[in-house]
């Protein structure tokens, strides 16, 4: 019998062996609601990237654009403000829309960059962020607003290096943990260089001053340490040291102490017109909204009563115009998005891509913690910190860097799916 007669039998045997091997070597990962072992039969549209995560991000951006316009439309009516500053009713809307455009273009470009290139560039990005944090403190270069030196003037906008420092810390900490996988055996020897890096960043941020950004960066570093393999006992020791350090910083600063005491009693005669002014009017706005809100555009507190309504206290305007329901929707959306990002990072770690997994989870910690702080401040549960609501508040640097971070997360998810289809990255 000729060899060609056995070809169908040999092909069937190969298919059976392949099916047997696939059942044994199946990855213990799930792709959304679909097992990874079933992705070969799915069309490319399903396995490209997390479409639901992208939809949530777009929803945040659109809702944020609407709310920035609603919260800032009355600023130009402040007596003498428009004449001095040149602001119109659509000034913040136009600039925020331009920032969204730049952020989306940057996100599309970043999405094309493989994670292996981010791993190589991580130390250099961190060094660049440190240099910019130094430059912003140089007289006649950094821009000062209300006594804070946080911005570097560019031709048409201002850049805030602390936002880049958040992303740089995510990349640097993830890369450092990959290079120090023996952290459990020689803990202090492995951790002190990263602790020194966080300390240097913290000193530069406190010189601006920007304690809110320092808190976010410290939590990012601690989160990646914990997710990277530090045991609970060592992590608890680090957390205790961080709490002591921040307590000493607050104790050494009279105006920080006043802000904390004002948040505990914003209605007193002294605080209501002083350090507790913003918080008291934010609580009034949330209280006026009740369950369903007064309707889009119906906020009274944004009419030059609540300072920074379009940035730090945007959630208070959402609470007034959309009520408790609107605030809960924002919280649920951030909770779902953070959970999904952490899941993508966990998938990458299971696929033996530790750097990618830690980067994704670090970005999840960044977004989740900053949203938590902003919500707590707006509801009076935490002292005022000057942190914006991610993806929604006005602020070009914050929007651009956050979108770059989310593009990296989607890139991690895409490479996860490519590997689970049997491809290469």
C-alpha positions in Angstrom: 0.0 0.0 0.0 1.3 3.4 -0.9 2.4 6.0 1.7 -0.4 8.4 0.5 -3.0 5.9 1.7 -2.0 6.4 5.3 -2.1 10.2 5.1 -5.7 10.6 6.4 -5.0 8.2 9.3 -1.8 10.1 10.2 -3.6 13.4 10.1 -6.3 12.1 12.4 -3.7 10.8 14.9 -2.0 14.1 14.9 -5.2 15.9 15.7 -6.0 13.6 18.5 -2.5 14.0 20.0 -2.9 17.8 19.7 -6.2 17.7 21.5 -4.8 15.5 24.3 -1.8 17.8 24.8 -4.1 20.9 24.8 -6.3 19.4 27.5 -3.2 18.7 29.6 -1.3 21.9 29.0 -4.4 24.2 29.2 -3.6 27.5 30.9 -5.5 28.2 34.2 -6.6 31.6 32.9 -9.9 33.0 31.8 -10.3 35.5 29.0 -13.2 37.6 30.2 -16.0 35.0 30.4 -14.2 32.5 28.0 -11.7 29.8 28.8 -8.2 30.5 27.3 -8.2 27.0 25.8 -11.3 28.0 23.7 -9.8 31.2 22.2 -8.5 29.5 19.0 -12.0 29.1 17.7 -12.9 32.7 18.4 -12.8 35.5 15.8 -10.1 38.1 16.1 -12.6 40.7 17.2 -13.2 38.9 20.4 -9.6 38.2 21.4 -8.0 41.5 20.4 -8.3 43.5 23.6 -10.7 44.2 26.5 -13.5 46.1 24.7 -15.5 46.5 27.9 -12.6 48.2 29.7 -12.3 50.6 26.7 -16.0 51.4 26.8 -15.8 52.3 30.5 -12.8 54.6 29.9 -14.7 56.3 27.0 -17.8 56.7 29.3 -15.6 58.4 32.0 -14.0 60.7 29.4 -17.4 61.8 27.9 -19.1 62.2 31.2 -16.1 64.1 32.5 -16.1 66.5 29.5 -19.8 67.3 30.2 -19.2 67.8 33.9 -16.1 70.0 33.4 -18.2 72.3 31.2 -21.1 72.3 33.7 -18.8 73.0 36.6 -16.8 75.8 34.9 -19.4 77.6 32.9 -20.0 80.2 35.6 -16.3 81.1 36.3 -16.3 83.8 33.6 -19.2 85.5 35.5 -17.1 86.2 38.5 -16.7 90.0 38.8 -13.4 91.1 37.1 -12.2 87.5 36.5 -12.9 87.3 32.8 -11.4 90.7 32.1 -8.2 89.9 34.0 -7.8 86.2 33.0 -9.4 86.3 29.6 -11.6 83.3 30.4 -14.9 82.7 28.6 -17.7 80.3 29.3 -16.2 77.7 27.0 -12.6 78.2 28.0 -12.2 75.1 30.2 -14.4 73.0 27.9 -12.2 73.9 24.9 -8.9 73.2 26.7 -10.2 70.0 28.3 -11.4 68.7 24.9 -8.0 69.5 23.4 -6.3 67.6 26.3 -8.6 64.6 25.5 -7.6 64.8 21.9 -3.9 64.7 22.8 -4.5 62.0 25.3 -6.3 59.8 22.8 -3.6 60.2 20.2 -0.9 59.4 22.8 -2.8 56.3 23.9 -3.1 55.0 20.4 0.7 55.4 19.9 1.5 53.9 23.2 -0.7 50.9 22.5 1.6 49.9 19.6 4.7 49.7 21.9 5.5 46.2 23.1 6.0 45.6 26.8 9.6 44.5 26.4 10.5 48.0 25.2 8.8 49.5 28.3 10.8 47.1 30.5 14.1 48.3 28.9 13.1 52.0 29.1 11.7 51.9 32.7 14.9 53.1 34.5 15.4 55.9 32.0 11.8 57.1 32.2 12.2 57.2 36.0 15.5 59.2 35.7 13.7 61.6 33.3 10.9 62.1 35.8 13.4 62.9 38.6 15.1 65.5 36.4 11.7 67.2 35.6 10.8 67.2 39.3 14.1 69.1 39.8 13.5 71.5 36.9 10.1 72.5 38.1 11.7 73.9 41.3 14.2 76.1 39.4 13.2 79.8 39.6 11.9 81.3 36.4 11.3 77.9 34.9 8.7 76.3 37.1 5.3 78.1 37.3 4.0 79.0 40.7 0.2 79.0 41.4 -1.0 79.8 45.0 2.5 79.2 46.3 2.9 75.8 44.7 5.6 75.1 42.1 4.1 72.2 40.2 4.0 73.2 36.5 6.5 73.7 33.7 5.1 76.2 31.2 5.1 75.0 27.6 4.1 77.0 24.5 0.3 76.4 24.7 -0.2 74.6 28.0 1.5 73.6 31.3 3.0 70.2 32.1 2.9 68.7 35.6 5.9 66.4 36.2 4.3 64.8 39.2 1.8 63.0 36.9 4.7 61.6 34.9 6.4 60.6 38.2 3.4 58.4 39.0 3.7 56.4 35.8 7.5 56.3 36.1 7.2 54.8 39.6 4.9 52.1 38.3 7.4 51.1 35.5 10.5 51.4 37.7 9.0 49.5 40.7 7.8 46.7 38.4 11.2 46.5 36.6 13.0 46.5 40.0 10.9 43.7 41.4 11.6 41.6 38.4 15.3 42.1 38.8 15.1 41.4 42.6 13.1 38.2 42.7 15.1 37.0 45.7 13.4 39.7 47.8 12.0 37.2 50.3 15.5 35.8 51.1 17.4 39.2 51.4 14.6 41.6 52.0 16.3 44.7 53.3 19.2 44.4 50.9 16.8 44.2 48.0 14.3 46.8 49.1 16.5 49.7 50.3 17.4 51.0 46.8 13.7 51.4 45.9 12.9 52.9 49.3 15.7 55.5 48.5 14.1 56.2 45.1 10.7 56.8 46.7 12.4 59.0 49.4 14.1 61.2 46.7 10.8 61.6 44.8 9.0 62.4 48.0 11.5 65.1 49.0 11.1 66.7 45.6 7.3 66.6 45.7 7.2 68.0 49.2 9.4 70.9 48.0 6.7 71.9 45.5 4.7 71.1 47.7 2.5 68.2 46.5 1.8 65.8 49.3 -1.1 64.2 47.5 1.1 63.0 44.6 3.7 61.8 47.1 1.0 59.7 48.9 -0.1 58.1 45.6 3.5 57.3 44.6 4.2 55.8 48.0 1.1 53.6 47.8 2.0 52.5 44.2 5.5 51.4 45.4 4.1 49.6 48.4 1.4 47.9 46.3 3.9 46.6 43.8 6.2 45.4 46.6 3.3 43.4 48.1 2.1 42.1 44.7 5.7 41.3 43.8 6.3 38.8 46.7 6.9 40.6 50.0 5.4 38.6 52.8 2.7 40.1 55.1 5.0 40.6 58.1 7.6 42.7 56.1 4.8 44.6 54.3 3.2 45.5 57.6 6.6 46.8 58.8 6.9 49.0 55.7 3.3 50.2 56.0 4.0 51.2 59.7 7.1 53.1 58.7 5.2 54.9 55.9 2.4 55.9 58.3 5.0 57.2 60.8 6.8 59.2 58.1 3.6 60.9 56.9 2.5 61.6 60.5 5.8 63.3 61.1 5.4 65.3 57.9 2.0 66.5 59.0 3.1 67.2 62.6 6.0 69.4 61.2 3.7 71.5 59.0 1.2 73.9 60.8 -0.9 74.5 57.7 -1.2 70.7 57.1 -2.4 70.3 60.7 -4.9 73.0 60.3 -6.3 71.4 57.2 -6.7 68.1 59.0 -8.4 69.7 62.0 -10.7 71.7 59.6 -11.8 68.4 57.9 -12.9 67.1 61.3 -15.1 70.2 62.0 -15.7 72.1 58.8 -18.8 73.9 60.2 -17.1 75.8 63.0 -17.0 79.6 62.7 -13.3 79.6 62.1 -13.0 76.7 59.7 -16.1 77.5 57.6 -14.5 80.6 56.2 -10.9 79.3 56.4 -9.4 75.9 55.8 -12.8 74.2 55.8 -14.4 76.5 53.2 -14.0 74.1 50.3 -15.1 71.1 52.2 -18.2 72.8 53.7 -19.4 73.9 50.3 -18.7 70.5 48.8 -20.9 68.9 51.5 -23.6 71.5 50.9 -23.5 70.5 47.2 -23.7 66.8 47.9 -26.6 67.5 50.4 -28.5 69.5 47.9 -28.4 66.7 45.4 -30.2 64.2 47.7 -31.1 61.0 45.9 -31.6 62.0 42.2 -29.9 65.4 42.0 -31.1 68.8 40.9 -30.5 68.0 37.2 -27.6 68.6 34.8 -26.6 72.2 34.9 -28.7 73.0 38.0 -25.9 73.2 40.5 -25.8 76.3 42.7 -22.5 75.7 44.4 -20.6 75.9 41.1 -21.7 79.5 40.8 -18.5 80.8 42.4 -19.2 79.3 45.8 -17.2 76.0 45.5 -13.6 76.7 44.6 -11.9 74.3 42.1 -15.3 72.8 41.2 -14.0 71.6 37.8 -10.9 70.0 39.2 -10.5 68.6 42.7 -14.2 68.9 43.6 -15.9 67.8 40.4 -17.5 64.9 42.3 -19.3 67.3 44.5 -20.9 68.9 41.4 -21.8 65.4 40.2 -23.4 64.8 43.6 -25.4 68.0 43.4 -26.6 67.5 39.8 -27.0 63.7 39.7 -27.5 63.0 43.4 -26.6 59.9 45.4 -27.3 57.8 42.3 -24.7 59.6 40.3 -22.0 59.3 43.0 -22.7 55.6 43.4 -22.5 55.1 39.6 -19.0 56.8 39.6 -17.9 54.6 42.5 -19.1 51.4 40.9 -17.5 52.3 37.6 -14.1 52.9 39.3 -14.4 49.7 41.3 -15.2 47.6 38.2 -12.4 49.2 36.2 -9.8 48.7 39.0 -10.9 45.1 39.5 -10.6 44.4 35.7 -7.1 46.0 35.5 -5.9 43.9 38.4 -7.4 40.8 36.7 -5.4 41.6 33.5 -2.2 41.9 35.6 -2.9 38.6 37.2 -3.4 36.9 33.8 0.0 38.2 32.7 1.7 36.9 35.9 0.2 33.4 35.3 1.6 33.6 31.8 5.1 34.2 33.3 5.1 37.8 32.3 5.9 39.3 35.7 6.9 42.8 34.5 3.7 43.2 32.5 1.6 41.9 35.3 3.1 44.2 37.9 2.8 47.2 35.6 -0.9 46.5 35.0 -1.6 46.0 38.7 0.5 49.1 39.6 -1.7 51.2 37.3 -4.7 49.6 38.9 -3.4 50.6 42.3 -2.7 54.2 41.0 -6.2 54.7 39.6 -8.1 53.0 42.4 -6.2 54.8 45.2 -6.4 58.2 43.6 -10.2 57.8 43.0 -10.6 56.6 46.6 -8.8 59.7 47.9 -10.8 62.1 45.7 -14.1 60.5 46.6 -13.2 60.6 50.3 -12.2 64.3 50.2 -15.4 65.3 48.4 -17.6 63.4 50.9 -15.7 64.8 53.9 -14.2 61.5 55.0 -10.6 62.6 54.3 -8.7 65.9 54.5 -8.3 68.0 51.3 -5.4 66.6 49.2 -5.5 68.4 45.8 -5.9 65.1 43.8 -8.2 65.1 40.8 -10.8 62.6 39.9 -9.1 60.2 37.4 -10.3 60.6 33.8 -13.0 63.1 34.7 -11.5 66.3 36.3 -10.0 69.1 34.3 -6.2 68.8 34.0 -4.2 68.1 30.8 -1.2 66.4 32.3 -3.3 64.1 34.5 -5.6 63.1 31.6 -2.7 62.4 29.2 -0.6 60.3 31.7 -3.7 58.4 32.8 -4.6 57.5 29.2 -1.0 56.4 28.6 -1.2 54.2 31.6 -4.5 52.7 30.4 -3.1 52.1 26.9 -0.3 50.1 28.5 -2.9 48.0 30.4 -4.7 47.3 27.1 -1.4 46.4 25.5 -0.7 43.9 28.3 -4.2 42.5 27.8 -3.6 42.2 24.0 -0.2 40.4 24.6 -1.9 38.1 27.1 -4.5 37.1 24.5 -1.9 36.7 21.8 0.0 34.2 24.0 -3.1 32.3 24.9 -3.8 31.9 21.2 -0.4 30.4 20.8 1.2 33.4 19.2 4.4 35.4 20.1 4.9 38.9 21.5 
